[in-house]
Structure formats: C-alpha cells, structure tokens
Amino acid sequence: MKLWKKVICFMLAAMLVVFMAACAQDGASDDAAADDGGQAAAAYEADAEGSILLKASGMCTYSFEEEQDEGWADNVTAVYVREMPADPAATPVADGDLVDAAKYTVSTTKVILDSDLFAVDPGNEKQYEVTIQSADADDYHLALTIQNKRPTEFEVRTIDGSGSVVSSKTFTYAEMEAMCTNEDYYTAACVMHGMNSYHAKGVYLNDLLAAAGVEFGPGMSLGMRSTDAPESIEATMINKGDKTGTVVENPESYWMKARYTDNYKLTYEDLYERDRYFVYAPWDDEAVGQMLADDGAAWSLDAREALAATNLYEKKEQPMVAIQYESFEYNTDPRDPRSTTDVVWKLSPNERAFCFLFGLAMDDDTATNYTAYDDDKEEYPLVVDESKAGLTAFEEGPDPCGTAARMTKLLCGIDIFLEGGVN
C-alpha cells in the first residue's frame, strides 16, 4: 500500500476510536442519571409556599391557592412539621416530625395547625416544611415562613410640626412588662363587625408618657406605630373599596387602614375630653343582649341607643397600652370578658403585644351614621336622617372601620404630635 493511503487509514481509525469513547461517556452519564432516580434532572420544589403571622389564636392557617381534591383531604394519613432542612429532598422526614392528629386539620381549602408546633421568638421569622401524606397520593410539601412580629422594645417619641423628632425614649420589653400592672376592660365597635370587648392588662397611657418624660395635652394628637403596618397603602374611598389613586408611603410604620389614610391620628380631645366606656349591658340585661345578637354585625343606631339607655357601662379614665389581652366579638363570640379567659390571654404577651385600647364614646351626631354593608350598592352607606338628631347612643366611629380598627395590635411605639393634625 502506498504511504499516503496508510496515513489516511490511520487517521480514520483514530477518529473512530474518539467517537466511540464519546458515545460511551454519554451513555454512562445517562445511566448515572437513571440510577439517581432522576434527581439530577429534577430539583426539590415545594408544592406550595406561604407566610403565616402568629396571632395568639393558638392556630396557624394556610389556605390553598386552588381547592384540593376531596378524596385527597378525606384520606390524609399523616402530617409532618419540621424546620426547613438545608436540603429537604435529601433529608427524609423523621418520626419525631410526626404531628399528633389532634393538632391539625386538613380540608380541601386549608390546613390548620396548632401554633405550638412553630417555635419562633418575638421579632423573628423561621422557615418550616409541612409534609402532608394521603393514601394513594404523592407527599404534599408546603414551605411556610412563620413570623412572630411581637415587638422587642417600645418607643415613645414627640414630633414637631415639620415632622422632625423632638424627643425619643425607648423601653425594653422587660421595662414595659414591669409597668404593665393594671387590669381593665374596654369596648370597641364598627359597622363591619359589631361590638368588640377587651379584657386587658397593661400600663395606662398617662403613666407610660410620664415615664418617657412626655406631656400630652390639648391641641396634640397621637399616632400609633405597629410592627405589621404596611409600608405603603393604596387609599380607598371611606365607605367603599374603590381605590382613589393615592398611594400613601408609610416609612414610620403608622397603623392605618386604606379607608382612613388621612385620619389615622387620635386627638387629645377625642381620647380625654370625650367620656369613654366599657359596655357590659349585653351580659347584665338579657333583653338587650338578645337585641344585640339579633343585630348581628350591623351595630345599628337602634342597638347603640338601646345599649346607652341601660346605663350598664363603666367610664374609662384613660387609654391603656396592653401587654396581655383577649377580645370577644359579640356577633360571633358573645362570652362575657369579665368571666372568661381565652387562649389569646395566654399567648398574647409572646405573640401579639402590645395593644392600644381606649373605649367607646357616645355619638355626638346621631343624625349622620355609617351603616352596615349594602350588597346592592357595594358600600357602607352614609345615612343622614335629621329625625334622629339628639339621641343618646354609642358612637359608630368616624368611618366604617369605627373604633375597632384603631385598637392597634403589635404596637411598637407611640408618637405624640405636638402640633396635632389629623394625618
């Protein structure tokens, strides 16, 4: 064979060897992936994820984005809860993660878990994995962020007319706890939910402000800062959900609702120059209690007038910042707060302190009233009826949110605006 033919044959043979080696390597890679159960191709992903804020209710509830199959929910065999591992796919759940059947409920729409399954310190959040096993179904993995927003300190500030901080005093949680020695009862209400009653232990506002070296007097107003206040709020109309187009930025974390972004402060006059009360009439007058029950969540003028006519209410000398409390919405939970201690009472110091409470005043304009939600109008109607002027009745509040929404929870500070103002 001539030399050039030998060279070509040698080159072709070499190329064939390289090609066969490459094919063998690809086959080995495919086999390895198959032997690994496909893990190299499919990384671990939770079936759903969400955030839950501890609310001293004793429960954590996650609502599925889409309704689950009824057969799946009915055949749940086990639920596991654990802190999220670094590599959950490579870390099977253990017997120690198994949840007692009495501590969970699984339906087609939600999962309810006892909050004591989640050990999260105040001011922190932690990642957990919930695994739900149902007969003849793949494991359902839920990634949850559990948040405990109870403040770890409390700040009292004074603010001048330009919005600048004039003075500031910060109390540790332990210092606040030492001051919170008063036990009292308060009432709040609104046309959204009806009457709400509070049993509370805390420090009266005057004593707290005195400890901070702050004087609160006529012409001043008070703003409440909360750890769960929104960073920005899309304002709505007062009595309906239609957005106004105004976005309110909230860098100081003032507690406000979209309905009253321009009226979130409480004036000295409103807090101290109007008598405010705890109303116990529903439990001491059976007929009035039944009337209020029949009224539902409406908080109607008739119900408010009937309550005022009983004289079964107690004047509150001043507001309170409560470290421990429980609340009862009469419409859904008509228990007497004077004789009941609920799970919230136990859990609120660790999960839901502090709360600002100030009681219910008499209505200063009974001819003009926000009323219960009208489905046809899709609003809380503002009704003016001059024939109702001059009646003695408890207030429905400055807007549909009433006083109930202004009993701020997770309170982390109070600002005293030296030159007042409503916004």
Rosetta blueprint (number, residue, H / E / L):
1 M L
2 K L
3 L H
4 W H
5 K H
6 K H
7 V H
8 I H
9 C H
10 F H
11 M H
12 L H
13 A H
14 A H
15 M H
16 L H
17 V H
18 V H
19 F H
20 M H
21 A H
22 A H
23 C H
24 A H
25 Q H
26 D H
27 G H
28 A H
29 S H
30 D H
31 D H
32 A H
33 A H
34 A H
35 D H
36 D L
37 G L
38 G L
39 Q L
40 A L
41 A L
42 A L
43 A L
44 Y L
45 E L
46 A L
47 D L
48 A E
49 E E
50 G E
51 S E
52 I E
53 L E
54 L L
55 K L
56 A L
57 S L
58 G L
59 M E
60 C E
61 T E
62 Y E
63 S E
64 F L
65 E L
66 E L
67 E L
68 Q L
69 D L
70 E H
71 G H
72 W H
73 A H
74 D H
75 N L
76 V E
77 T E
78 A E
79 V E
80 Y E
81 V E
82 R E
83 E E
84 M L
85 P L
86 A L
87 D L
88 P H
89 A H
90 A H
91 T L
92 P L
93 V L
94 A L
95 D H
96 G H
97 D H
98 L E
99 V L
100 D L
101 A H
102 A H
103 K H
104 Y E
105 T E
106 V E
107 S L
108 T L
109 T L
110 K E
111 V E
112 I E
113 L E
114 D E
115 S H
116 D H
117 L H
118 F L
119 A L
120 V L
121 D L
122 P L
123 G L
124 N E
125 E E
126 K E
127 Q E
128 Y E
129 E E
130 V E
131 T E
132 I E
133 Q E
134 S E
135 A L
136 D L
137 A L
138 D L
139 D L
140 Y E
141 H E
142 L E
143 A E
144 L E
145 T E
146 I E
147 Q E
148 N E
149 K L
150 R L
151 P L
152 T L
153 E E
154 F E
155 E E
156 V E
157 R E
158 T E
159 I E
160 D L
161 G L
162 S L
163 G L
164 S L
165 V E
166 V E
167 S E
168 S E
169 K E
170 T E
171 F E
172 T E
173 Y H
174 A H
175 E H
176 M H
177 E H
178 A H
179 M H
180 C L
181 T L
182 N E
183 E E
184 D E
185 Y E
186 Y E
187 T E
188 A E
189 A E
190 C E
191 V L
192 M L
193 H L
194 G E
195 M E
196 N E
197 S E
198 Y E
199 H E
200 A E
201 K E
202 G E
203 V E
204 Y E
205 L H
206 N H
207 D H
208 L H
209 L H
210 A H
211 A H
212 A L
213 G L
214 V L
215 E L
216 F L
217 G L
218 P L
219 G L
220 M L
221 S E
222 L E
223 G E
224 M E
225 R E
226 S E
227 T L
228 D L
229 A L
230 P L
231 E L
232 S E
233 I E
234 E E
235 A E
236 T E
237 M L
238 I L
239 N L
240 K L
241 G L
242 D L
243 K E
244 T E
245 G E
246 T E
247 V E
248 V E
249 E E
250 N L
251 P L
252 E L
253 S L
254 Y E
255 W L
256 M L
257 K L
258 A H
259 R H
260 Y H
261 T L
262 D L
263 N L
264 Y L
265 K L
266 L E
267 T E
268 Y H
269 E H
270 D H
271 L H
272 Y H
273 E L
274 R L
275 D L
276 R E
277 Y E
278 F E
279 V E
280 Y L
281 A H
282 P H
283 W H
284 D H
285 D L
286 E H
287 A H
288 V H
289 G H
290 Q H
291 M H
292 L H
293 A H
294 D H
295 D H
296 G L
297 A L
298 A L
299 W L
300 S L
301 L H
302 D H
303 A H
304 R H
305 E H
306 A H
307 L H
308 A H
309 A H
310 T L
311 N L
312 L L
313 Y E
314 E E
315 K E
316 K E
317 E L
318 Q L
319 P L
320 M E
321 V E
322 A E
323 I E
324 Q E
325 Y E
326 E E
327 S E
328 F E
329 E E
330 Y L
331 N L
332 T L
333 D L
334 P L
335 R L
336 D L
337 P L
338 R L
339 S L
340 T L
341 T L
342 D L
343 V H
344 V H
345 W H
346 K H
347 L H
348 S H
349 P H
350 N H
351 E H
352 R L
353 A L
354 F L
355 C E
356 F E
357 L E
358 F L
359 G L
360 L E
361 A E
362 M E
363 D L
364 D L
365 D L
366 T L
367 A L
368 T E
369 N E
370 Y E
371 T L
372 A L
373 Y L
374 D E
375 D L
376 D L
377 K L
378 E L
379 E E
380 Y L
381 P L
382 L E
383 V E
384 V E
385 D L
386 E H
387 S H
388 K H
389 A L
390 G L
391 L L
392 T L
393 A L
394 F E
395 E L
396 E L
397 G L
398 P L
399 D L
400 P L
401 C L
402 G L
403 T L
404 A H
405 A H
406 R H
407 M L
408 T L
409 K L
410 L L
411 L E
412 C E
413 G E
414 I E
415 D E
416 I E
417 F E
418 L L
419 E L
420 G L
421 G L
422 V L
423 N L
